[in-house]
Amino acid sequence: MAAARAEAGPRGVADASEAASAVVDSVGQLVAERNLQLTVDDAKSLRLGIDRDLAERILHPVLDNACRYGRKRVRLSIARANGSVTFTIADDGPGVSPEEVDSIFEPAIRGAAGRGVGTSAGLGLALARRLARSVEGDVEAEQSAEGGRFIVRLPSA
């Protein structure tokens, strides 16, 4: 439903730092339970070409996954790149295998690290990508020797 609304409705404008801060707050309990170090590298004054609620819906599942699979550290970086606002979310967990880089964005598919862990339905990343693409953004997984690394690209205002 949220994706349909995003495709049909006005896109709005939001502060990237405020959206990221709200998502960081929403995973605060998980961060505390797992005793993680969550750091934010913020580029101030970046404006998104979408409303804050939609930005949070896109960012939340990606940051939540990083906090679930990270061992000790999760980092969220915000920057401007190629006319977009880019959120890089990296953790020191098991990462994403080459075979899973695209498949983990399919509904009900979970990566090898998540199989048999928790009760997730495997919909978060699929929804995040769909919502991002509905506003001409994207969510991608990158290979990294240091753990999971996801790039969320959203339109800038």
C-alpha positions as CSV (number, residue, x, y, z in Angstrom):
1,M,0.0,0.0,0.0
2,A,2.8,2.4,0.9
3,A,4.4,1.7,-2.5
4,A,1.2,2.5,-4.3
5,R,0.9,5.7,-2.4
6,A,4.5,6.7,-3.2
7,E,4.0,6.0,-6.9
8,A,0.8,8.1,-7.0
9,G,1.3,10.9,-4.6
10,P,3.4,14.0,-4.3
11,R,7.0,13.3,-3.2
12,G,7.6,16.2,-0.7
13,V,10.9,17.3,0.7
14,A,12.7,16.3,3.9
15,D,16.0,16.8,5.7
16,A,18.2,13.7,5.2
17,S,19.7,14.0,8.7
18,E,16.3,14.2,10.4
19,A,15.1,11.1,8.5
20,A,18.2,9.2,9.4
21,S,18.0,10.3,13.0
22,A,14.4,9.0,13.3
23,V,15.5,5.6,11.9
24,V,18.5,5.5,14.3
25,D,16.1,6.2,17.2
26,S,13.7,3.4,16.0
27,V,16.4,0.8,16.2
28,G,17.8,2.1,19.5
29,Q,16.4,-0.8,21.6
30,L,17.9,-3.4,19.3
31,V,21.2,-1.6,19.4
32,A,21.2,-1.6,23.2
33,E,20.1,-5.3,23.4
34,R,22.9,-6.4,21.1
35,N,25.4,-4.0,22.6
36,L,26.3,-2.5,19.3
37,Q,28.3,0.6,18.5
38,L,26.1,2.6,16.0
39,T,27.8,5.6,14.5
40,V,26.4,8.1,12.1
41,D,28.6,10.1,9.6
42,D,26.4,13.0,8.7
43,A,26.7,15.4,5.8
44,K,24.6,18.4,7.0
45,S,22.1,20.2,5.0
46,L,21.2,17.6,2.5
47,R,17.6,17.7,1.4
48,L,15.7,14.7,0.0
49,G,13.2,15.0,-2.8
50,I,10.7,12.8,-0.9
51,D,8.9,13.2,2.4
52,R,10.4,12.1,5.6
53,D,7.9,9.3,6.3
54,L,8.8,7.6,3.0
55,A,12.5,8.0,3.6
56,E,12.1,6.4,7.0
57,R,10.1,3.5,5.5
58,I,13.0,2.9,3.0
59,L,15.8,3.2,5.5
60,H,14.4,1.4,8.4
61,P,14.5,-2.2,7.2
62,V,18.1,-1.7,5.9
63,L,19.4,-0.3,9.2
64,D,17.4,-2.9,11.2
65,N,19.0,-5.7,9.2
66,A,22.5,-4.2,9.8
67,C,21.7,-4.1,13.5
68,R,20.5,-7.7,13.5
69,Y,23.5,-9.1,11.7
70,G,26.3,-6.8,12.8
71,R,28.6,-8.3,15.4
72,K,29.8,-5.1,17.2
73,R,29.6,-2.2,14.8
74,V,27.1,-0.5,12.4
75,R,27.9,2.7,10.5
76,L,25.4,4.9,8.7
77,S,27.0,7.5,6.4
78,I,25.1,10.2,4.5
79,A,26.5,12.0,1.4
80,R,25.6,13.6,-1.9
81,A,26.6,11.6,-5.0
82,N,25.5,12.1,-8.6
83,G,22.5,14.3,-7.8
84,S,21.2,11.9,-5.1
85,V,21.4,11.6,-1.4
86,T,23.3,8.4,-0.6
87,F,23.0,6.5,2.7
88,T,25.6,3.8,3.2
89,I,24.8,1.3,5.9
90,A,27.7,-1.0,6.8
91,D,28.1,-3.6,9.5
92,D,30.8,-6.1,10.7
93,G,28.5,-9.1,10.3
94,P,28.7,-12.0,7.8
95,G,27.9,-9.9,4.8
96,V,26.2,-10.9,1.6
97,S,27.5,-13.6,-0.7
98,P,27.9,-12.9,-4.4
99,E,25.0,-15.2,-5.1
100,E,22.7,-13.3,-2.8
101,V,23.4,-9.7,-3.9
102,D,20.2,-9.5,-5.9
103,S,18.1,-12.4,-4.5
104,I,17.9,-10.9,-1.0
105,F,15.7,-8.2,-2.5
106,E,13.1,-10.8,-3.6
107,P,10.0,-11.1,-1.3
108,A,10.3,-14.0,1.2
109,I,14.0,-14.6,0.4
110,R,16.5,-14.4,3.2
111,G,20.2,-14.6,2.9
112,A,22.2,-17.5,4.3
113,A,23.1,-15.6,7.4
114,G,19.4,-15.1,8.2
115,R,18.0,-18.6,7.6
116,G,16.9,-20.2,10.7
117,V,17.4,-17.0,12.7
118,G,14.3,-15.2,14.1
119,T,10.9,-15.0,12.6
120,S,11.4,-12.5,9.8
121,A,9.3,-13.0,6.7
122,G,12.0,-11.7,4.4
123,L,10.0,-8.7,3.2
124,G,11.9,-5.7,4.6
125,L,14.6,-5.4,1.9
126,A,12.1,-6.2,-0.9
127,L,9.8,-3.4,0.3
128,A,12.7,-0.9,0.8
129,R,13.9,-1.5,-2.7
130,R,10.4,-1.2,-4.2
131,L,9.7,2.0,-2.4
132,A,13.1,3.5,-3.3
133,R,12.6,2.6,-7.0
134,S,9.1,4.1,-7.0
135,V,10.8,7.5,-6.4
136,E,13.7,6.9,-8.8
137,G,16.1,5.8,-6.1
138,D,17.4,2.3,-5.3
139,V,18.7,0.0,-2.6
140,E,21.7,-2.2,-3.4
141,A,23.9,-4.6,-1.6
142,E,27.6,-4.5,-2.2
143,Q,30.3,-7.0,-1.5
144,S,32.6,-6.1,1.3
145,A,35.3,-8.1,3.1
146,E,34.3,-6.3,6.3
147,G,30.6,-7.4,6.5
148,G,27.3,-6.2,5.1
149,R,27.3,-3.0,3.0
150,F,24.1,-1.5,1.6
151,I,23.7,1.6,-0.4
152,V,20.3,3.5,-0.3
153,R,20.1,6.1,-3.0
154,L,17.3,8.6,-2.8
155,P,16.5,11.7,-4.9
156,S,17.8,15.0,-3.7
157,A,15.6,18.1,-3.6
